[in-house]
Amino acid sequence: MHVEGPSRKIAAKLLAHYDVHARSLPWRAPPGANAADPYRVWLSEVMLQQTTVTAVRPYFAKFTERWPDVTALAAEEDGEVMAAWAGLGYYARARNLLACARAVAGGHGGIFPDTEQGLRALPGVGAYTAAAVAAIAFGRRAVVVDANVERVVARLFAIATPLPAARPEIRIATDAITPDARAGDFAQAMMDLGATICTPRNPACGICPLRLDCAACATADPAAFPVKAAKKAKPHRLGHGWWIERPDGHVWLVRRPDKGMLGGMRALPSSDWNEAPDATPPLVARWRRLPDPVSHVFTHFSLALTVHHAHVGQDAAPPGAGEWWPVAEIGKAGLPTLFARAAEAAMKERLNDARP
């Protein structure tokens, strides 16, 4: 792989294309501005981790309207932020978001550090996020490699090493073509190229500004890059969830432990998730099991949650801490997707029970 020669040419071509075709995104400054609001850049980068722009847009708008700066976000209660995050997935990001906001507000006077090193010292900020914020928000030269950039660079130089082993090689190549000036625009231009032209399937090589420089484009199958190692099958787990409802139309919700899956989120009471979970319900009642489990796929495993529902007396007291939530307002509880689906299934069964 040889990258020294074409590096300046590649950056110039890509930036010229970006100046005309840059996506309009609510967290971006216009091309050429070379800086943007660090709070909005940081928030967007955390939200965009393993999540699409389409999914992030409404959450970003909701967060920035409710918490317009890092100090406002830092002052909010954990439960409110977790509820606002519900549905976006990968909930550790929300916990890290709060920890970082509080570190910036409490230890830095509400001002983000303007270097990669300073940003890396913040809780929950990894190498990628630090590089992205340093480049996009502060105009620092930084090597920014997300999944889109990874794909573009692997194709540009036809890197044949399979992922994830290829990542050091991809980073070296990205470093070689990253310009000293407009590094933030260059990073966003690479992201845009991967999102709109150099897509995972059927890349639009005919309109790519780098097609004449791209080694993969010269092959019969540019989509074969990046080369990916064979995926391992995800383990499958089982679990039980319980819908406990009072006569006044309230359901019992708990708060999951801060550490672990869906930490800090409101949820239905549930068992552990493993190959043979304990099906003992949290209290004695006439339980009915829903005929179909609720399926959900997490990053490292898939889950089938069997949902049980029961009506209890007005004075019922399920064990442990929790709250009675109005069923009519269950959409406002901020349930993560798994438990939102479980609630939907329980309410559907509830309507069936009410029919003559």
C-alpha positions in Angstrom: 0.0 0.0 0.0 1.4 3.4 -1.0 -0.3 6.5 0.2 2.2 9.3 0.4 2.0 10.5 -3.2 -1.8 10.9 -3.7 -2.6 12.2 -0.3 -2.9 15.9 -1.1 -4.8 15.2 -4.3 -7.3 13.0 -2.5 -8.0 15.5 0.2 -8.3 18.4 -2.3 -10.8 16.4 -4.5 -12.8 15.3 -1.6 -13.0 18.8 0.0 -14.1 20.3 -3.3 -16.9 17.7 -3.5 -17.9 18.4 0.1 -18.1 22.1 -0.5 -20.9 21.5 -3.0 -22.5 18.3 -1.7 -22.2 18.4 2.1 -25.2 17.0 3.9 -27.1 19.5 6.0 -27.2 18.2 9.5 -28.3 20.1 12.6 -25.0 19.6 14.5 -22.8 20.8 11.6 -21.2 24.1 10.7 -21.2 25.0 7.0 -18.3 23.8 4.9 -15.2 26.0 5.4 -16.2 27.2 8.9 -13.7 24.8 10.3 -15.3 24.7 13.7 -18.7 24.0 15.3 -20.4 24.1 18.7 -18.5 21.4 20.7 -21.5 20.5 22.8 -23.6 19.7 19.7 -20.7 17.9 18.0 -20.1 15.8 21.1 -23.8 15.0 21.6 -24.3 14.0 18.0 -21.2 11.8 17.9 -22.3 9.9 21.0 -25.8 9.5 19.6 -24.4 8.4 16.2 -22.4 5.5 17.6 -23.9 2.4 15.9 -27.0 4.4 15.0 -28.2 6.0 11.8 -28.5 9.7 11.1 -32.2 9.2 10.5 -32.7 7.7 13.9 -30.6 10.3 15.6 -32.2 13.5 14.2 -35.4 13.5 16.4 -33.5 12.6 19.5 -30.9 15.3 18.9 -33.6 17.9 18.4 -35.3 16.8 21.6 -32.2 16.8 23.6 -30.9 20.2 22.4 -34.3 21.8 22.9 -34.6 20.5 26.4 -30.9 20.8 27.4 -29.4 23.5 25.1 -25.9 23.3 26.6 -23.7 20.9 28.6 -24.4 22.6 31.9 -28.1 22.1 31.5 -27.7 18.5 30.7 -25.3 18.0 33.6 -27.9 19.3 36.0 -30.6 16.9 35.0 -31.7 13.8 36.9 -30.4 10.5 35.6 -33.9 9.1 35.2 -35.0 12.0 33.0 -32.1 11.6 30.6 -32.4 7.9 30.5 -36.1 8.2 29.7 -35.4 10.7 26.9 -32.8 8.3 25.5 -35.3 5.4 25.4 -35.5 3.8 22.0 -32.1 4.9 20.8 -30.4 1.8 22.1 -27.0 1.1 23.5 -28.0 2.7 26.9 -24.4 2.8 28.3 -24.0 5.8 26.0 -26.6 7.7 27.9 -24.9 6.9 31.2 -21.5 8.0 29.7 -23.2 11.1 28.3 -24.2 12.2 31.8 -20.9 11.4 33.4 -19.1 13.4 30.7 -21.4 16.3 30.9 -21.0 16.5 34.7 -17.2 16.3 34.3 -17.2 19.2 31.8 -19.6 21.3 33.9 -18.0 20.6 37.2 -14.3 20.3 36.3 -14.0 22.5 33.2 -16.4 25.3 33.9 -18.8 24.1 31.2 -16.1 24.3 28.5 -15.0 21.3 26.5 -11.2 20.7 26.3 -10.0 21.6 22.8 -7.4 18.8 22.2 -7.7 15.1 21.7 -5.7 14.5 24.9 -7.9 16.7 27.0 -11.1 15.1 25.5 -9.8 11.6 26.1 -9.5 12.4 29.8 -13.3 12.9 30.0 -15.4 9.9 31.2 -16.9 7.9 28.3 -14.9 9.6 25.6 -12.9 7.2 23.5 -10.4 7.6 20.8 -12.9 8.1 18.0 -15.1 10.6 19.8 -12.1 12.6 21.0 -10.7 12.8 17.4 -14.0 13.7 15.9 -14.7 16.5 18.4 -11.2 17.9 18.2 -11.3 18.0 14.4 -14.9 19.1 13.8 -15.5 21.4 16.8 -12.0 22.9 17.2 -10.4 22.5 13.7 -7.5 20.3 15.1 -5.8 17.9 12.8 -7.0 14.5 14.0 -7.4 11.1 12.4 -11.2 10.3 12.5 -12.2 6.8 11.6 -15.8 5.7 11.9 -17.4 2.8 10.1 -18.0 4.9 7.0 -14.4 6.2 6.9 -13.2 2.6 7.5 -15.1 1.4 4.4 -13.9 4.3 2.2 -10.3 3.9 3.1 -10.3 0.1 2.8 -11.7 0.5 -0.7 -9.5 3.4 -1.7 -6.4 1.3 -1.0 -7.9 -2.1 -1.6 -6.8 -3.3 1.9 -7.1 -7.0 1.8 -6.6 -7.7 5.5 -9.9 -8.8 7.0 -11.6 -6.7 9.7 -11.0 -6.1 12.5 -7.3 -7.0 12.0 -7.2 -4.4 9.2 -8.0 -1.4 11.5 -4.4 -0.4 12.3 -3.6 -0.4 8.6 -6.7 1.6 7.8 -5.8 4.1 10.4 -2.3 4.6 9.0 -3.8 5.1 5.5 -6.4 7.6 6.9 -3.6 9.5 8.7 -1.7 9.7 5.4 -4.5 11.4 3.5 -5.8 13.7 6.3 -4.8 17.3 5.6 -3.4 19.7 8.1 -6.1 22.3 7.2 -9.8 21.7 7.3 -9.4 18.4 9.1 -12.9 18.6 10.4 -14.4 19.2 7.0 -12.3 16.3 5.7 -13.6 14.0 8.4 -17.2 14.9 7.6 -16.6 14.7 3.9 -15.3 11.1 4.4 -18.3 10.3 6.5 -20.7 11.7 3.8 -18.9 9.8 1.1 -19.4 6.5 2.9 -23.0 7.3 3.8 -24.2 8.4 0.4 -21.8 7.1 -2.3 -19.4 4.5 -1.0 -22.2 2.5 0.6 -21.8 -1.1 1.9 -23.7 -2.5 -1.1 -23.8 -1.2 -4.6 -21.4 1.7 -4.2 -22.1 4.5 -6.7 -18.5 4.6 -8.1 -19.6 6.5 -11.2 -20.3 9.6 -9.3 -17.5 9.3 -6.7 -15.0 12.1 -6.7 -12.2 9.6 -5.8 -13.0 7.0 -8.3 -9.8 7.5 -10.3 -7.7 7.2 -7.2 -9.6 4.1 -5.8 -7.9 0.7 -6.1 -11.2 -1.1 -5.3 -13.0 0.8 -8.0 -10.5 -0.7 -10.5 -11.5 -4.2 -9.5 -14.6 -6.0 -10.7 -16.1 -6.0 -7.2 -15.4 -2.9 -5.1 -18.1 -4.0 -2.6 -15.8 -6.9 -1.6 -13.9 -4.3 0.5 -13.5 -4.1 3.4 -12.9 -7.8 3.8 -14.8 -9.1 6.8 -14.0 -12.1 9.0 -16.8 -14.6 9.3 -19.3 -13.7 12.0 -19.8 -15.9 15.0 -23.3 -16.9 15.8 -24.8 -14.9 18.6 -25.8 -16.8 21.8 -29.5 -17.0 22.5 -30.9 -16.3 25.9 -34.3 -16.6 27.6 -36.0 -14.5 30.1 -39.4 -13.8 31.9 -41.1 -10.4 32.3 -44.1 -9.6 34.5 -47.0 -7.2 33.8 -48.6 -6.4 37.1 -51.7 -4.3 36.9 -54.0 -2.7 39.5 -57.7 -2.1 39.1 -57.1 1.6 38.7 -55.2 1.1 35.5 -51.6 1.4 36.8 -48.8 -1.1 36.0 -45.8 -1.8 38.3 -42.5 -0.6 36.8 -39.0 -0.9 38.3 -35.7 0.8 37.6 -33.0 -1.5 36.4 -29.6 -1.5 38.2 -27.3 1.2 37.0 -24.7 -1.3 35.9 -25.6 -4.0 33.4 -27.9 -4.3 30.4 -30.4 -1.4 30.1 -28.9 0.1 33.2 -30.9 2.8 34.9 -33.9 2.4 32.6 -37.5 1.9 33.7 -38.7 -1.6 32.9 -41.1 -4.4 33.8 -39.9 -6.7 36.5 -37.9 -9.5 34.9 -35.8 -12.5 35.5 -32.2 -12.9 34.7 -31.5 -13.6 31.0 -29.7 -16.9 30.5 -30.3 -20.4 29.1 -32.6 -21.5 32.0 -34.0 -18.4 33.8 -36.0 -18.6 37.0 -39.7 -18.3 36.1 -40.8 -17.6 39.7 -43.0 -14.5 39.6 -42.4 -11.5 41.9 -45.7 -12.0 43.8 -48.5 -14.5 44.1 -51.3 -13.8 41.6 -53.3 -15.5 38.8 -50.7 -15.3 36.1 -51.3 -15.8 32.4 -48.5 -16.3 30.0 -48.7 -14.5 26.6 -48.6 -17.1 23.8 -45.6 -15.6 22.0 -42.4 -14.4 23.6 -41.0 -10.9 22.7 -37.8 -11.2 20.7 -35.0 -8.7 20.8 -31.4 -8.7 19.5 -28.7 -7.0 21.5 -25.1 -6.5 20.4 -23.8 -9.7 21.8 -26.8 -12.0 22.1 -30.5 -12.5 21.2 -33.3 -12.8 23.7 -36.7 -14.3 23.9 -38.7 -12.7 26.8 -41.8 -14.6 27.9 -44.3 -12.1 29.2 -46.7 -13.0 32.0 -49.6 -10.7 33.1 -51.8 -10.6 36.1 -54.4 -8.3 37.7 -53.8 -7.7 41.4 -55.6 -5.9 44.2 -55.4 -2.1 44.7 -53.3 -2.6 47.8 -50.8 -5.1 46.2 -47.2 -4.4 47.1 -44.7 -6.0 44.8 -41.3 -6.6 46.4 -38.5 -4.1 45.9 -38.4 -0.5 44.8 -40.7 0.6 41.9 -43.6 2.8 40.9 -47.2 2.4 39.8 -47.4 3.9 36.3 -50.6 4.8 34.5 -51.1 2.3 31.6 -52.7 5.1 29.5 -49.4 7.0 29.7 -47.0 4.0 29.3 -45.5 5.7 26.2 -44.2 8.4 28.5 -42.3 6.0 30.8 -39.2 5.9 28.6 -39.2 2.1 28.4 -36.3 0.7 26.3 -37.4 -1.1 23.1 -37.5 -4.6 24.6 -39.8 -3.6 27.4 -41.9 -1.3 25.2 -42.6 -4.3 23.0 -43.4 -6.4 26.1 -45.8 -3.7 27.3 -47.4 -3.5 23.8 -47.9 -7.3 23.8 -49.4 -7.2 27.4 -51.8 -4.4 26.5 -52.9 -6.2 23.4 -53.7 -9.2 25.5 -55.4 -7.0 28.1 -57.8 -5.7 25.3 -58.5 -9.3 24.3 -59.4 -10.1 27.9 -61.9 -7.2 28.0 -63.8 -8.3 24.9 -67.1 -10.2 25.5 
